[in-house]
Amino acid sequence: MKKGISRINMYYGADSKTLRAAAILRKNMTLAELILWKRLKDRKMFNTKFRKQHPVYIFIVDFYCHEYKLVIEVDGGIHNNNELNEYDLSRTDELNRFGIKVIRFTNDQIVYNIDSVVNKILQTITELAPL
């Protein structure tokens, strides 16, 4: 792995079951995830590497950049459910404990306003970059 990044650090102790589940999810991405992935995989645009459906601890995050400890989550309509919304908040808190920043976008934001999403990601990376 590049720059001495250990597997344990990048996956935050994810077990083999979580790693296998992530591999399955990578093959079954939603339309919004595919649209965003098309932009994220272009290292020229963001000047960093993103991973799709990446295991972090007991979770599988939609997109992860280890260099900036940034998670990008894509939320479909089901995330409007109060119970799932509470789960998302607790999951974000748990990821924050690892020093990971989480930003969220809805499917509609990605499908209908991808340029705004890209700008927000660029802004977040700039804020997270060391001085």
N, C-alpha and C positions, 0 to 999 in steps of 0.2 A: 504494500500500500504506500501511497505517496506521503512524503513529509513525515514519516514516522507515526502516522495515525494508526493506532491499534484498533483491531476489530472490536474489542471490548468497549473502547471509548466511543466509537461511532455508533454502536448498537445499544449502548447503555445496559448491557447484560441481557438482551433479548434471548429467549431460549429457542431451541430448534423448531418447536411448534410454531412460534411466531414468525420465524424466518420462512418456513414453508408456506404459511398463510399469506405472507407478503408476496411471495413468488406467484401465487395464484391470483392475487389481486392485481399484480402488474399486467397480467394477461387479460384482465376484465375491467379495464378502466371505463368510466362514464364518458359521455361526449364532452362535458365541461372539463374533465380531467385531461382528456386527449388534447383539447384546444390549448389549455394552459401548458401542458407538457411540450407541445410543439414550440412554444416560446422559451420555456425553461431549459430545454436541452441545448439550446444555442448558447454556448459559452461566450460567444462574441457579444451577445446582448447584455448579459449580466456579469461577465468576466469572473464567473465562479461555477462550480459544479453543483447541480441539484440531482438528487436521487428520487425516483418515483416509488410510491408505496414502500416506504422505508421503515423497518422495525426500530423502534426506540422503546427500550424497557419492555413493558407488557402491551404497548400500543403499536399500531401501524399507522404512520402519518402519511398523508397524501404525497407531500413533497418535503424533502429535507436538504438543507445545505449545511454541511458540517463546518465549513470554514467560518460561517457567521452564526452558527447555532440557530438557524432559522427554519421554522416549520411553516408550511403553507397548507391550509386546510380548505377543501372545497365542500361547501355545504349545500345539499339539495333541500327540497321543500320539507322533508321529514325532520330536518333540524329545527323547524319552527315549533315542534312539539315541546311543551314545557319540560317534560321528563328528560328528553334527549338534550334539551338546551342545558339543563342542570348538569348532566353527564359531561357535555362538552366543556363547561366551565371548570368542573373538577379535574378533567383530563388536562386542560390548559394549565391549571394550577400545578399539577403533578409535573408536567413538562417544564414549567418555569423553575421548579426546584432543581432541575438539572442545568439551569442557566440558559434554557432554550426559549427564544421568543416565538410566539405563535401569532400568525395573522390569518384571518379567515375571509373568504369570498364566497358569495352565493353562486350557484350555477348560472343564474341570470346575469350577474355582473360579468362573468367570464364569457358567456355566449354573446351578450349584446354590447359589452363595453370593455373588450379585452385591453384596449390601449390604456384606459384608466387603471386597470388591474396591474398592468406592466409598470406603469408610472409609480404606483403605490409600492410595488416590490422594489423597484430601483431606489425609491426614497428610503425604505426600510433598510436596505443594504447599506446605503450611505450613512444612515444613523448608527448602524451597528459596526461600521468599519472603524478600526483603531485610528486614532489621530496621528 
